[in-house]
Amino acid sequence: MSANGRCLFFLLVFLSLSLSPSKPVANPQFPCKPPTHNTYSFCNISLPITRRAQSLISHLTLQEKIQQLSDNASGIPRLGIPHYEWWSESLHGIAINGPGVSFKNGGPVTSATGFPQVIVSAASFNRTLWFLIGSAISIEARAMYNVGQAGLTFWAPNINIFRDPRWGRGQETPGEDPMVASAYAIEFVRGFQGGNWKSGTETESTGRHGIGQTRVLLGEDGEINDDKLMLSACCKHSSAYDLEKWGNFSRYSFNAVVTEQDMEDTYQPPFRSCIQEGKASCLMCSYNEVNGVPACAREDLLQKTRREWGFKGYITSDCDAVATIFEYQNYSKSPEDAVAMALKAGMDINCGTYVLRNAQSAVEKGKLQEEDIDRALHNLFSVQLRLGLFDGDPQKGQFGKLGPKNVCTKEHKTLALEAARQGIVLLKNDKKFLPLNKKAFSSLAIIGPLANEASSLGGDYTGYPCDSQSLFEGLKAYIKKTSYAIGCPDVACDSDTQFHKAIIVAKRADFVIVVAGLDLSQETEDLDRVSLLLPGKQMSLVSSVAAASKKPVILVLTGGGPLDVSFAKGDPRIASILWIGYPGEAGAKALAEIIFGEYNPDGRLPVTWYPESFTEVSMNDMNMRPNPSLGYPGRTYRFYTGNRVYGFGGGLSYTNFTYKILSAPSKLSLSGSLSANSRKRILQQGGERLSYIITNEITSCNSLRFNVRISVENVGNMDGGHVVMLFSRVPAVFRGSPEKQLVGFDRVHTISHRSTEMSILVDPCEHLSVANEQGKKMILLGGHALMLGDLEHFVTIQIY
């Protein structure tokens, strides 16, 4: 298994998790209790799910049906069906945002494990870690359901592309690269939905990651069985959603104008992967319009998920997104039209009450048919049935033993710590300033408004963490004589009146750490940034402290969005820069371990860090490709042509690495893989003619796959993890072609002065193709460059 050296330990600990009985204090309400369990076919677990769903629908009146089309679905007492809340949140731990979760109702569970924000976990580039985080959260969620403190349907993950660095919710995403976002979606959803568990505590000897997978049943093809669900995960927000409130633009009325080219190779891939490979059971449509049509009324996009991607689940609107169709976007002529449009397009449930209040009238006016409602209900009830909601007492089911003892376990807290370790990124380390030798000095100062705020380390969509400590507390555990000064009154840092105290503290300490950056007052849902610089007078604070310190200082950056810290990057008085993002409940300990050399940093940036000048680019411009004639530089590492503060995939280690490409083909023939109707096409680019094949005309993409075998040598004096990233470049530059694109990535553990071998699978149809202006994927004929660090290897693709 390719993961960090510490990974094996925490995996083994995690897999030792047992379904130890936890006596619940309260039971969740559930249908199909005696004696109704023998009365209705929908309670008969021996029948197919489709038939049970149809049975349930057949027993409902029109009014009862409509009452099911809200996240807060009404109970049906005459059928013994209690109300159900569809909306719970679990982005990086059980969160308090959704009404389906309650920590404060007198229940036995008062906290849950707080994992790093998604952008930090993404920086690990560790698929196994993402899977295990999803799995750990699902255990805690199901345990909370068993004591009546959570639902079974959770609206995570957020897999929108982090297109613009100012986006307030970019922190919730896996970053800017569609391949990484897709991989994250697949792993998190598979881990969270859990597949079929065995009754008891058996462990499959070999799982899909090459390690034991506790209680997960796999199908014969090695894939997780997607029929029964432990919990339901939801891919959100479809589609092209990445603007909250910027200038005169609001997410509720914003029209995202997206080319077919960008839709195909940037905005849609994570959702396609989440559904096709992750087998997600829910999709959320977003507030915004896409090319003039509200996302929740885009029948072509919503129906495509079922027709082409094989989606088996339900589609929910974002909260009040149906209302925005009429109230904000003025797309429909009436509320009834908005409701009818959304349901006919393929949406199944409305987060909010707009459908509840207008569906009856829509039916009476002939705008909506009862059959449209029945279709939606079939999708909703099918997911509930797959979750076992109509199988009787959940305490007697296969997850019935989960309870409070399975929340905030030692294993989950260890996993949260490992995730924080692997997600922290070392951006600068002049003259190997870090790690510090804690035995070589006696005093430390930590300065900044976020240095002593444990609550600021979670980011948005957070719950109540098990054990959380501030960065100050985490460092004090290593150096007892650690002093703290706030420096700024808050993160906005509008005043420098407390600078002098920070400078005094800095002068007295042997080493100084300055904590700067962002918190939720600067970036969050419904709040985008207008600047990429440190807020307020933070830059001045950092420079003032650095000037006063005996030695160069260490700068620790918080927040999910990229920052222009060019001043610090070039300042010799700032020796080291660490980005910790929102590292979760174990972030303080992880940071201390890295600073004092107990852990070798190995995180990589999942987003490009742009200079402040990028803020001149309109945030509402959805184009990924550059347009030199308009002075538009493009977006993300694949297309951006401007200067960077730090690049995608950037990150340092306390050791150094070298690569060798051990084997990879130099030629690849498409002969024998093309359909009878396929033909070589010509792309005219200036005076150059480029030949290409449309990938849909390749009948056997699998037969074209090949492995690139790689040797990674640790040439330094410290063991450590390392993220290997393989990129590709097309044979010739043409309008709209990427600068480069990620082909594959993996994480390996390395031993000092030893080599480690690994391989990356390349699928030419997927990884070496690009989208043309019509949104069709094509493979250019000629020499494709595979890039690994400073190495390049060319693979010539030809027809014969």
N, C-alpha and C positions, 0 to 999 in steps of 0.2 A: 504494500500500500504506500502510495507516495503522499507523505504528509510530514509535518515537523517532527523532530526527534521526540518531543514530549507527547506527540499525538497518540502513540501507541498506549501510553499509560492512561490517558484520559478516556480513550476508546474502551479499553478493557474495564475501567471503572464504570463507565457509562453502561456497558453491556451487562454489568452485574446487577443492574436495577431489577428488582423483583416486584411482582404484584402483591406486595405485602398488604394484608387486610388493614383497612382503616375504617373504623366504624363511623359512618356519617352521622351528623347531627340532624340533617334535614335531607329529605329525599326530593329529587326533581319530580315535577308533575309529569305524568305520561299517560298516553291513551292505551286502549286495549287492556284495561284492568278487568278482572272478573266482575260481573259475568259477561260483559260485552265482548270479551276476547273470543267467545264461542258463537257470537251472534253475527258478526260481520266478516265478510271475506277479506277486507283489508287488514284484518288482524291475523289471518292465516299465514304463518311463516312458510308453509310448504308451497304456496302459490308463487308464480313469477311476479316480480316487482311491477311489471307493466299491468298485469291483471289486477293486482292489489290497488294500484293507483287509480285505475279505471273504476274499480268498485267504490272507492272512497268518493270520487267525483260524482258518481251516480246517486249518492245519498244526499247530496247537498242541494239546497235551494239556490236560486240566483243570488239572493242577498248574502247567504252564507259563503258562496263562492267569492263574491266581491270582498268580503271581510278577510279573506286569506291573502289578498294582493298587497298587503302592507308588511313592512318589517315586523311590526307588532301585530301578528295575526291573531284574530279573535278566537276564543274557544268555541266549541260547539257542544254544549252540555248534553243535548239529547243523544249525541253519539259517544259521549264520554271522552271528548277530545279537549284538552286544556289549551289555553292560549300559548303561542310560541313566539319568542323574540328571535328573529333571524340575524340581527345585527350584533355581532361581537367582534372585537379586534385583537389581533395577535401578531403585529408586525415584527417585533423582536422581543416577544414576551407577552404575557396576558396584560392587555391595556385597559384603562378605565374609560376610553372614549366611547365605546358602544354600550347601549343600555342593557345588553345581554349579560354583561359581566358586573358583578358586585362584590367588592371587598369589604364594604362597611354596613352590611345588613345584619350583623350579628352572627354571620356564618363562621365556621372554623378556619377558613383560609383568609388571612389578612394581607398576604403578600405573595409574589410569584417571582421567579428568577428573571432578572433584568439583563438580557443579553445586549451586546453592543448594537447601536443603530445599524441598519442594513448597509449603509455606505462604508462603515468600518469593517463589518464582516466580509463585504465584497473585496476589500483591500487584501484579504488573506489569499484570494484566488484559490480557495480550497473547497472543492466540491464536497468532500466528505464532511467537512465542518458544517457546510450549509445544510446538508441532509440531517446531521445530528442535532443541529439547533432546531430545525423544524420538528424533529421527532420528540425532543425534550419538551418543547412548548406544547405539543399535542398531548403528552402524558399529563402535564399540569392542567391543561384545559379540560381534558376528560375527567380528571380527578375533581375539578371544580364543578363540572356538570353533575357529577354524582352526588354532590351535596347541595345542589340547587343554586350555585353561584355563577354559572355560565351556561351558554347555549352549546350547540353542536356545530353551528355554521359561523365561520370566522372570515372576515373580509381582509385577507392578506394572501399573497404579497403584493406590494406596489412595484410593478415592473416597467413603468414608463422610463423612457430614455432621458438621462440627465443632459438635456440638450443645451440649456443655457445656464451659466454659472450663477446667475442671480436667483434662480428658482428656489422658493422657500421650502419646497418639499423634495428637492433633490436628495437630501439626506436620507429619505426613506427608500431610495432606489439602489440597485446594484451598480449604478454608474452610467457612463456614456456609451459603452460598447454593446451593440445588440447581441453579440455572441456570449459575452459575460452575463448580461441580463437574462438571456435565454437559459444558460446553464444554471444560474441561481434559481430561476423559476422552477426548473425541472426538479432540482434537488430539494428545495424547501417544500414544494408541494408534495413530492413523494414521501418525504419524511413526515410531514404534518398529517397527511391523510392516512398514513399508516398501513394501508393494505389490510389483509386479513391477519388477525392475530390468532395464535393457537391458544386454546384454553390452557391455563397453567403457565409455566415459566420455561418451556423448552426454547432452545436456541437453534436456529438453522446454522449448520456448521460453516456454510459458505454463503455469503450474501452478495448483493450486487456490487459492493465496493471491495470484494475480496476479503472481507472480515466477517465475523459472526454478526448476525442481525437478530437481536432479541425479539422473539415473538412475531416477526414479520414473515408472512407466508408469501412465497414467490410462485409465479406461474411456471409452466414448463419452459418457457422461453427466457426465464430469468427476470421478467418484468413483474412489478408489483401488481397484484390482482386489483383491478379498479372497480369491481362490482360492489363489494361491501366497503364501507368507509368507517374509519375510526372517528374522523372529523372531516368537515368540508372546508377546503381552501378556496380562495377567490382571487383570480387574476384581475388586477385593476391598474389603471382606469383606461378602458378602450374607447377612443384611441386618440393619439396625438395630443395628450393632455400634459402640459408642463408650464403652465402660467397661472399664477394666482391673482395677483393684482399689481399691475405695472402701468404707470401713466394713466391713460384713460381706458385701459383694457382690464376687464375682469373675467375670471374663469366662467362666470355664469352667462356671459354673453359673447365671449371671444369666439371668433370664427377662425379656426386653424386651417389656413390654405396650404395644402400639402400636395406635392407632385406625386404621380404614380411611382416614380423612381424612388423617392424618399420613403414612401409608404411601404414599398416592397422590401427595401434593404435596411431600413432603420426602425420605423415605428411599429410594424407588424410582427417581425420575427420573434420577439419575446412572448407575445400572446399566442402565436402559433405553436411555439415550443411548449409553453405552459399547458396548453390543451392537448396537443398531439402526444407529447412525450411525458409531461408531468401528470397528465390525466386529471387536471383540475376539474372540480365539480361545480364551479361557479365562475362567472365572468361579470365584471361590473362595467357598465357603459358610463362615460364621463359627462361632465356638464357641457363642455364646449361643443361648438359646431365643427364639423369636418367638411370643408369645401361647401359651406352654405347650408348643410343639413345637420340638425342636432344629432349628436352621437347616439343617443338613445332612440332616435327615429331612423337611423341608417340601416334600412333593411338589408342592403347589400353586405354591409360589414357584419351585422349580427347573424344573419342567416348563413353567411359564409362559414362561420365557426362550426355549424352543424353539418352543412352540406359538403364542405371540402376538408374540414379539419377533424370531423368525427366527434364533435363536442357532445358529451352526455352529462348535462347538468342544467343549472338554472342561470338566468341572466337577471341581475338586479341593476336598478338605476343607482347612481350616486344619490346621496340624500337630497331630495327635492329636485332632482334633475328633470323629472317629468314636468314639474311646475315651470321650470325655466323655459321650456319649449314655447309656452304661451306668455308667461309673465315677463321674461327678460329678453328672449330672442325674437318674440313676435312672429314665430314661424307658423304657428297655427292660428286659426281664426277664433277659437274658443277653447276653454278648458277641456271640453268633451273631445274636441279634435285632437288635442295634445295627448290625452289618454289613449284614444283609439290609435293614433299614429305609433305610439311607443309599443303598445301590446301587439299590434299587427306586424310591426317591424321585427319582433322577436323577444322583446323584454318580457320578463315573467313576473317580476315583483318590483314594487316601488318603495324605496326607502323614504318614508314620509306618509302623508295622508292624502295626497292629491288624487290618487286613483280611487281611494275609498270614497272620497267626496264627489267624484264626477263620473264614475263608471256606470252607475245606474242610469243617470241621465243620458250618457252616451249610448247605452243600449236602447233606451226608449226612443231616442232620436234616430236610431238606425245607423249610427256611425260605428258602432261596435257590436259584434255578434257574440252570443253566448259561447259559440264554438271557439272564439279567440280566447276567451277566459278559460275554457276547459283545457286548451292546449297549454296555457301557462301553468295551470294547476297540475297538469300531468308532470311537467318538468319539476315543479316544486315538490310535489308529494313523492316523486321517484327518488329524489335526493334524501328526503326525510326517511323513506323506507330503507334506502341503502345504509343510512346511519343507524338503523335499528330502532327508530323512534316509535314504530308501531309493533315492536316485537315483545311488548310486555315490560315488566319491571327491569330497569337497567341494572339494578343491583344484582340481578341473577344472570346478567349477560356476560359476554366475554371480557368486558372492561369493568365489570361491577366491583372488582376488588380495589380499584384505584380510588384513592381518597387523599385527605390532607397530608398523610405521611409521604406521598409521592410528589409533593410540591416543595420547592426550596430544598431539595435533597443536596447532599454533599456532592453527588455526581453532577448534578446540573450546575451547581455553583463552580465546580471545577471546569466544566465546559464553558461557562461564561468567562472565566479567567483565561482559558486557552484562546477563546475567540478574540478577546481584547489584546492579548499578546500578539497574535498573528495579524491583527488589523492595524496596529500602530506602525506608522511609516517614518523612517529616519530620512530626512530630506537634505541635511547638511551635517558634516562632521569634520571640520577643519583639523588637520594634524592629529587625527584620532583622539579628539578631546574626550569623547565618550568611548567606553564606559568609565565612570568614576570609581576609584578605589575607596571604599568607605572607611578603610583602616588608615588612609593617608591624610585625613583631615577631620576636623571636629565640629565645624559649624556649617549650616546651610540656610539659605534664605529662599523663600518662595513668595513671589509677588504677583498680584493681579486680582481683578474682581472675581475671577472664576476659580481661584486657587483653593478656596475654602468653602466651596459650594457643591456638596455632594448631589444635590437635586438637579444640578445643571448637566450632569454627565449622561443622562438618558436620551435626550433628544425628544422629538414628538412621538405620539402614540406609545406612551409609557404607562406602566402600572405602578404598583408599590413594590420596590425591589426587596429582596430578602435581607441582604446585608450590603449597605452602601456606605462608602467613606469618601471624604474629600481627598483631593490630591495632596493637600497639606498633611492630612492624617496618614496617608499612605507613605509619604516620604519620611515623616517623623518616626515611623516604625524602624527605619534604617539609620537615621541620624537623630539622636535624641535632642541635640541642640539645633533644632530647626525653628527658624523665626518666620513670621508671616506678616505681610503688609498688603492692604487691599489695593493701594495705588490709585484706583479710580473708584468712585462711589458705586458704579454699576458698569455693565458691559457697554452701554452707550457712551460712557466716559466723556461727558460734556464738560467736566471740570478737572483742573489739575491741582486743586487745593490740597490733595493728599499725596502729591508726588514727593514732597520733602521727607515725609515719614518713610516712604518706600526707599528713598535714596539713603537715608540713615541706616536702615536695616541692611541694605545691600552692602554698604561700606564695611559693616562689622562682620560679614560672613565670609567664610573661605570660598564658597561657591554660591552662585545665584541662579535660580530658575525663575523665568518670567512666564506667566501663563496669560496668553492673549487669544483673541479670536471672537467667536460667535456663540450666542445662545438663542433660545427661542424668542427673545425680544427682538432679534434681528432677522430671523428666518424661520418660517413655520407655515402651516396651512393658512391660506388667505393673506400671506405676507411675503412678497419678494423683496430682494435687496435692490438698491439703486447704485451701490458702489461695491467694488471688490477689495477696497482697502480695509484695514482694521478700523473698526468703528471709532468715531470721535477722536479723542486724543491718545488712543492706545499706542499708536506708533511713537508718539513723543514719550510716553511712559517707558516703552521698551528701550529707546535710544538713551534716555536720561539715566536709567538704571545701568545700562551697559557701560556708559561713560564713567559711572561712579564705582563700579565693581572692581575689586582687586584683580580679578581674572576675567577672561571672556565669559559671557553668560550663555545659558541654555534657554532657548525659546521653545515653549510648548504651545501648540496651536490647537484650539478647540473649534468645533462646528462642522457642519456637513458640507457647506459650500466652499469652492475654491477661493483663495485669498491672494491678492497681490502683495507679497512680502519681499519684493525686490530689494527694498532698503536693507532688510535683514540678511538676505542671501549674499549681498556684497559687502556687508559690514564685518571686518575682522574681529570686532569686539563681541560679535555674536558667533560663538564657535559652532554651536549645534542647533538644529531645528528639528523638532519632532511634531508630527501631526497625529493627534489622538482622536479627532472627531468627537463623537459622542460614544465613549467606550463602555458604557453600561456600568453595572454595579461593581464589577471587579476592575474597572479601569485604573483606579489609583494604584492598586497593587501591581498591575501589569506595567504601568509606567515606571514605577520604582524598580521593578526587576530589570527593565531595559536600561535605565540610567545607571544602575550599579552592576551591570554585566551578568546578571543571573539568567538573562534571556537575550539571545542575539536577534535584533530586529530584522524582520523579513517581509514586512508588508509592502505593497506596491499601490500607487495611486490609481484608483479606478476612473479618474476624471482628469481632464486637462486643467491646469491652473493658468488662467489667462492674465495678461496685464490689465491695469485699470482702463486703458484705452479701449478695451473691448466693450465697455459700457456705452460707447457711441453707437454700437450695433443695436438696431431695434429688436427688442425681445420678442415682439410679435411676428418677426420674420421666421417662418418655419423651415426655410430652405437649409438643407445640410451642405449643399455644394456651394463653392465660392462663385462670385460673379465679379471678376476684375473690372469690368466696365462700369460697375456701380460702386466699386470700392468695398464690396462685401467679401469678407475673408473666409466665409464658411464656418462650420462648427465641428467640434470634436477632433480628435487626433487623426481621424480618417480623411478629413477634408479641409481642416483649418490651415491657412497659409501664412498666418501671422506669427509674431513672436510669442514665446511661452515663458512663464515664470518657472513652472515645472511641468513636465510632460506626462501623459498617460503612461502608466507602468513604471513611473519613477519611484525610486526607493533604494536606500543604501543598507549595507550590512556592516558588522564589525569585522567581517572577513571579506576576501575577494574570490571571484570565480572566473574560470575560463571554460570555453565550450569547444567541443569537437562534434561535427556531424559525421557519425560513423557510417551511416548508409541512408540513401534516398535515391530514387530513380532519377536519371537524367533525361529520359524520354518517356512520354506517355501517349499511346496511340488510342484514338477513339474508335478505330476500326473494329467492327463487331459489336459496338455498343450503341450504334445509331439506328433510329427507326427508318423504315423504308422511305418515309416522306421527308427525312431530314436533308438539309442542304447547307452548304457553306454560304454564309452571308458576308456582305462587305459593309464596313462602317467607314464612311468617308470623313476623314479628319484633316482639314486643310488640304495639303497636297499628298497626304498619306492615306493609303487604303489598308484598313485592318480587317482581317478575316476572323469570323467568330461563328459559334454554334449556339443555338438556343438550347438551354439545358432540358427543357421539356421534350426535346427531340432525342434525348439520350435515354435509351430503354433500360440500361442497367448501370446506374450510377455506382451501385455497390461494388461492381467488378472493377471499377477504376480506383478504388481506395488504395492507399499505400501508407506505410509507416515511415516516419523519419526517426531513425535511431540516433540518440544524442548522448554524449558523455559530458557530464558536469564535474569539473574538478574544483574542489575547495583548496585554494592555494594560500590560504591564511592560517592563522594559529588558533582559530575558534570554530568549533562545530556550529552548525546552524542550518535552518531551513532556507530554501531558495525557490523562488517562483521562476519557472522557465516559460518564456513567452515566444512563440513562433509566429512571425508575421509573413504576409505575402505582398508582392507588388506585381501589377499586371505588366505584360510585355511592352506596352507603349502607353504613354499618357494621352488621354483624350478627354474631351469635355465631360465632366461628371465622374471621371474615374477617381477612386480614392488614392490618397498619398500612399497609404498602405492599409492593410486590414489584418486583424488577428485571426490566425488559422487555428491555433490551439494553445493551451496552457496547462501546466501541471505544477504541483508543488512537491519538491523532493527534500529529504533530509540528507545533509552532507556531513562527512567527518573530515576534520582538518587534514590537509595534505593527502586526501584520497579522492578517487573518482567514483561517481555514481552514474550508472547507465539508466536511461529511460527512453520511452518512445512516445511520439505524438501521431495519432491517426489523422490523415488528411483525406478529406472527401472532396475531390475536385469540383463536383457539382455544387457543393455548398460553400467550400472555402476558397476556391480559386475563381469563382464566378462573380460577376458584378451585374447590377440592374441597369437596363437601358432606359431611355426616357419614357418608354411605354410601360415600364414596370415589369419587363420580362427579364429573367436571369439569363445571362449569356457567358460563355467561356471563350476568351480570346485565344486564337491559335498563336503559338510562338513560345518564347522563353519566359516563364513565370519565375520570379525570384522568391526564394524562401529565405527569410532573414532571421537570424538568431544572434542577438547581440551585434557584434561587428562582422559576423560571418554572413556570406550569401551563397546559396546553392541554387542553380537554375534547373528547372524542369521544363523541357520543351514539349508542349502539347501539339499533336499533329493528328491529322485524320488517318494517314497511312503510315 
